[in-house]
Amino acid sequence: MNDRSSGSALIIGVGDGLSASLARLLAREGYKLALASRDADKLGKLAAETKASAHRCDAADPAQVAALFQAIGDLDVMIYNPSYRARGPLIDLDPAEVMRTLEITAFGAFLAGQQAARGMLRRGKGTILFSGASAGVKGYPRSAPFAMGKFALRGLAQSMARELHPQGVHVGHVVIDGGIRSARRPDHPDGRDATLDPDSIAKSYLHLIRQPRDAWSWEIEVRPWVETF
């Protein structure tokens, strides 16, 4: 992107963690922002702070996603950040909760990615970023639905990158391998360095947005520097 001062960006799945850090950073970089959440009422303070428009949208509903993109118009950046998970022993999982996990984590990403790609391909430019997790590269016990959704999300991102990069649209998948620091999780038994600062993660997203097109990354992985792996 050459003219970042007039860029437009949409963040879907906005709360008070990473997505809020992304909104603040993009606002400081001069982006015209739109924020979307299933509960738009909670977006008021952040929207006012970042001078963003606030939108109600269930990311797993095709009609609502289509209406969201129609209302916003052309985009330079779209970030898909919603998350939902069902936990527990495999034999005890509620099928409805498993389905909801897949709808929000993967199907909603497809819906948003498809809508964003249509507009960006028409203009021959744009960036689509998906928030992934370590569950997208390794399955954990008692967390099968989340692994299913995040593995699907990673596959979607890779497929989109291979298809859209040659057409001028940058697609990136960010594997967040670790807990994100927040007001609900300010401390960690192993110390502050054992968690990721959401403001620091946001800078990695900005790096992806700014990458020259002759050296695009389709995936990056971020983790606490003290973690062993």
N, C-alpha and C positions, 0 to 999 in steps of 0.2 A: 504494500500500500504506500502510495507516494504522498497523499494528502491526508494525514491522520487528523488534522485539525477539523476536517469536515466529515469524518467517518461516522457511520451509524452502527450501533451494536445492540444485540438482543441477548439477554441472559435469561434462560428458562430454568426454573427451579431455584428461586431466590429465597434465602433464609438469612441467618445472622452469622454465618461462618465464612467459608471460602467464597461463596457467591457475593457476599457483601464486600469482601476484600477486592474481588474482581471489579465490582461496580465502582468502588471508590477509585481504584487505579485507572480504569478506563475513563472515568470522568475527569481525572486530573490530566489525562493525556488528550483531552479535548473531544472525546467521542460524544455523540448524541445517543443517549441511552434509553432502552426500553427494558423493563423488568417484568417478568411473568412468574406467577405462582398460583397454586390451587387456592390459596388464601390471600387474595390481593389486599385485604385489609391490613395485613402486617407489613406491607411494603411502604406505607405512608412516610415514615421517618427517613428511610433510606432513599426513597424516591425524591423527597424534598432536598436531602443533603446532596444528592448527585444530579439534581435537576432532570430526573428521568421520568418517563411516563410509566404508569403502573397498570398491569393487565392481569385479569383473572383467566387462568387457563389450566385445564386438566390435560397434561401432556399426552395422556394415553387416549384422548378422544379426538379422532380425526377431524371432526367438524370444528371443534374448539381450536385446534392447532391451525387449521386452514384460516379460520377467522382472525386469529392472532396475527398471522403473517400478512393477511390482507389489510389489516388495520395499520400495521407498522410500515409497510412498503419496503423499498430497497434497503438491503443491509450489506455492510462491509464485513461484519463479524457476527457469528452466532455461536453461543456457548450453551451446550446442553448439560445441565448439572443436577437434575432431579435424582432422588434416591429413595428406595423403599425396599424393605427386606422382611422376610419371614424367617424366624430362627426356630430351631428346636430339632429333636431327633427326627430322622427321616420318616419313620413310621407314624409319627404323630402330626405331621404337617397338614394344615388345612389346605386343600386344593384351591380354594378361592383366594387365599392369601398368597399361595405360590403364583397363581395366575396374575394377581395384581402386581407382584414383584416383577414378573416378566414384562407386563404391560408398561410399567413406568420406566424400568431400567433399560429395556431394549426396544420395545415396539414404539414407545414415545420418541426415542432417539431417531428411529427410522422416519417417523412422521415429520419431526422437526428438520432432520437432515434433508429429507426430500423437498420440503417447502423452501428451505434456505438455498439448496442447490439450484432449484428452478430459477430463482431470481439472479443468483450469482452467475450461472452459466449464460444467462441472457446478456449480462454485462461483462462477462469474461474475466471476473475477478471476485475475490472474497475469501474469507477464512471461516471454517467450521471446526469447532473444537468440542470434544466430548470428555467429560470427567470420568475416568475409569478408576479402578482400584486393584489392589493386589489380588482380590478375589477373581479378577479377570484373567489371571495367569496361573493361579493355583487354587484349588478348591480346599475349603476348610471344613472340618467336621461341624455338624449341626448348622450349616449355612449353605445347603445345596441350592435353594432358590436364588440367593444372591450371586453365587458362582455361575449358575445358569444364565442369569441376566447379564452379568458383567462379561462373561465369555462371549455372549452374543453381541454385546455392545462393541467389544474389541474386534470381532469379526466384521461387523458392520463398518467400523471406522477404517479398517484395512482395505476392505473391498471398495469403499467410497474413495479412499485415497488413490488406489490404483486406477480407478475410472476417471476421477475428476482432476487429478494433478495435471495430466496432459492437456486439460481444457482450461487451465488457469485458476482453478479453485483449490485452495490449500485445505486439506483435512488433517486434523491432528487428534491424537488420543493421548491423554495424560494419565499414566498409571500412578495413583497416589498410594504408595506403599507405607502406610503408617497412620497413626492417629493424628488428627488435626486439633491443635490447641484451640480452645474456645472458653467462653464464660462458664460453660457447663463442665469443661475439662481443662481447668487452668494448670493443674499439676499432674505429674506422673511419678510413680514410685521410684523410677530410675533417673529422675531429674528433668529439668526443662528441655534439655537437648534431645530427649527421647520422643518428643512430639514435633510435628511440623507446624511452623507459623503460617497461617493462611495468607498473610501479606507476602511472604516469601514465595509461596506456591503461585500466587497471582502474577508475580514477576516472571515466572517460567512460562505462563500462558502468554504474557505480553511478548516474551522472546519469540515464541512460536509465531505470533501474529506478525512480528517484524522480520522474520527470516526472509532473506533474499530467495526468489523463486528458483534460482539455480542450485539451491542447497536446502530444500525443504525437508523437514523431519515429519514423518507420519506418526511417530510415537516417541514420547519421552517418559522417563520414570523418575519420580522424586521420592526420597525417603530420608529419615533422620540420619545424619552423618555417623551417629554412634551405633546404628543398627548393624548387626552381623547378618550375613546372608550367603 
